[in-house]
Amino acid sequence: MSDIQEKISEEIKSARDVCSTDGSNSENCAAAWDAVEELQAEASHQREAEKPKTNFETYCDENPEADECRIYED
């Protein structure tokens, strides 16, 4: 996880450099910040994937037919 945080820091520095050189309204500046946002989204997805399952989720995985585990759609 720290590897992606380092990459985010590098991309932020790069985006700031590009924006100061090309201007804050340039396409290059926008693209640089888009790259930062994509990395931040990936970091967020990785944090979500690391969450352990609750006991209830484990129970439902093992007993999908249980009444408590039924999913009702509207």
N, C-alpha and C positions, 0 to 999 in steps of 0.2 A: 504494500500500500504506500509506503514512503517513496517508492520509485515514481509513482504517478504524481505524488505531491511535489516532488522535485521537478518533474516535467511541467507541471502547472506553473510553478514559480519561474521556470525558464521561459515559458510561453508568455507569461505576464510581462516579464522584463522585455522580451522581444516585441510584444504588442506596444508597450510604452515607447520603445525606441522608434518603431515604425510610425506611430502616431505623431511623435515629436518631429520626425523627419518629413513625412508626407502630409501631415495635417490631420486633424481629428475627424474631418469629413471625407477623407479619401477612402477609396475602395480597399486599398491595402490595409488601412487601419481597421476597417470593419471586418475584413477577412481574418486579421490577426486576433481580434477579440472573439470572433466566432470559433477559432481554434481553441482559445482558452475555455470558452463555454462548453465545447464538446468534451474536453478533458475533464472539466468539473462534473459534467453529467455522468461520464464514465466512472469517475471516483464515487459518485453517489450510488450508482448501480452496484458497484463492487461492495460498498458498505451494506446495501440492502441484502445482497447475496450472502453476506457473512453472518447475518442474524440467525441464531439457532431456532429450531422449531420449538413451539410450546408443547407442553405435555398433551394438550387437547389436539393440536395438529398431528402429533405422532399417533395418538389414539385413532383419529379419523383416517390417517393413512393405513393403519392396520385393520380398521373396522369401517370401511366405507358404507356398509349397509346399516350402520347404527342410526337410530332416529336422530340422535344429537348432531350427526354429521350430514344430514340431508341439506341440500341447497335448493331453495325455492326461487324460481324466477317469477317476475311480475307478469 
